[in-house]
Amino acid sequence: MNIRKVILKDIEQLQQIGRKTFSETFSSRNTKENMAAYLAEGFSKEKLTEELNNESSEFYFALFDNHVIGYLKINFGQSQTELQDDTALEIERIYVLREFHGKKVGQVLYEKAIEIAKQKNADYVWLGVWEENSRAIRFYKKNGFVEFDQHIFKLGDDEQTDIMMKLQIKQGIQ
């Protein structure tokens, strides 16, 4: 498996893997209307182009046999969705195709995020995870994340609660 940075010419692949993995993860517990609205808006070419052109956000593909099987999105500084703390890095997304679950793809993408956080001298890494996504919550807890707050995530017209979690990178900082 390889990890490589996503560039603008990869936008169609990013759109495809984004929509497919988000659907696989959340379709069963959300309405078709809310899923369709989020997939259309959240993964539009315009939105992805804006995100790919943002110097404070980065995407990485996980590739197996030159096929994209998952991806990572991280944000720093003012691009963070919430805290916008210059001493932090946000993991906004780690998504892996269902057929590759349990094969350490998410772990490799997570480790890439931590490596970048250390390179950027971040004090901590944070993220938001849907309170009903117990698989992801277990994954982050296993990697040392702790809950510290919650926020609202809008999926279509549905307001959902995300648990905010963080991991200290530098010791002795709270």
N, C-alpha and C positions, 0 to 999 in steps of 0.2 A: 504494500500500500504506500502511496506517495501523498504528500501534502504540498499543494502549491497555491500561491496567491492568485486570486481571481482578478482579472483585468477587464476593461470595458468590452473587449471583443468576445468575452465569455458570457455576455449578458443573457443570451437565450438559454444557455445551459444553467445559469444561476436561476433564471425564472422557472425553468422546468423542475429542477431539484427542489427549489423553495416551495413551489406549489404542491408537488407530489409528497414531500415529506411532511408538510404542514397538514395536508389532507389525511395522510395515513395516521398521523398522531392525534388529530382532533375531530375528525368527521363524525365518529361514532357518538360523541357527546355534545354535539352542537347541531343547530338547525341547518338545513341546506341553504337557506337564504342568508344566514349570517356567515356561513363558510364561503359562499359565493362572493358576498360583498367584500370580505376580508382578502380573499385570494385575488380578486380583481384589483383592489386598491393597494394592498401591501406588497404585491409582486408585479405591479405594472412596470413596463419598461421605463417610464418616466421616473418613478420612485427609485427603481434600482439604479438607473443612470446617475441620479442625484447622489445616492449613497456611495456608488463606486467612485464618483468624482470627489467625494469628501475626504480630505487628507486625514481626518480624525476618525475614520471608520475603515476597517479592512475586512475582506472576505477571504476565506481559504477553502479550497476544495479538498476533499479526501477522494483519491482516485485508486481504483483497483482495476488492473488490466486496461488502463486508459479510459475507464468509465467513471463518471462522477457518482459516488455512492453516499456522499454526505457533504456537509459544509459547516463552517464556523463564521460567525460575524462578531467582531469586537468593535468597541467604541472607546474613545478617550476624550478627555477635556469636555468641551461644550457639546460634543456629539452624543454624549451619554443620554439615554432616554430620561433619566431622572436626576441622579445625584449631581452630575456635572462637576465632579471633584477632580481637580488636576492631579491628585495623588492616587487616583483609582483608575482601573480599567474595567469596563463592563463587558461581560459575555452576553450579547443580546440573543444569539442563537447558536445552538449546536443541534443539528438535525441529521439523522442518518436514515437511509432507506430501510424499511421494516425487515427486508430479507437479510440485512447485514447487522441487525440488532444482536447483541451478545458476542460480537466478533471484535470487540475492543476499538472499533472505529471512533465512537464517541470519546473514549479515553484518549486516543491519539490526538483528536482535535482539541480536547480539553488541555492536554499537555502543551500543545502549540500555543494556546492562549496564555498559559502560565509562563511559558518561555518568553513570550512577547512582553508580558507584564513585568517580568524581571529585567528584561532589556530596557524597558522604559522607566525602570526604577519606581514602579508603582508600589504604594504601601499596601494596597489590598485590591482584590478582585471582587466584583459583586454581580448579581444577576437577579432577575425576577422569573419565577416559575409558577405556573398555574397550580393553585391549591389542589386540584383534582388530578394532576399529573404525578402520581405517586412514584412511578418508575424514575422520572427525572429527579424528584426530591431525594429518593434513596441514593441515586448516582452522586449527587452533589454532597450529600451528607457523608457518604463513603469517602469522598475526596476532601473532607475536612471543613466544608462550608457550614455556617451556622445561620439560623434565621435571625433577622434583626428588625424587620418591619413588614409592611404589606402595602400594595397599591392596586389601583383599578386598571385593568386592561380591557379595552373595548373590542369585542369581536362582533362586527355588525352592530346591531342595536342591543347586544347583551353585555352588561357590565360584569366582568369576572374579577375575582380576587387573585392576585399574584402574591406569592410569598417572596419577599426579598431576602436574599441570602448573601453572605460575604465570607471571604477567606483572607486572613491576614497573610501577606507575603513577607513583610518586614516584621520581625519579632519586636515585642515591647511597645507596639503602637495599637491603640484601641480605636 
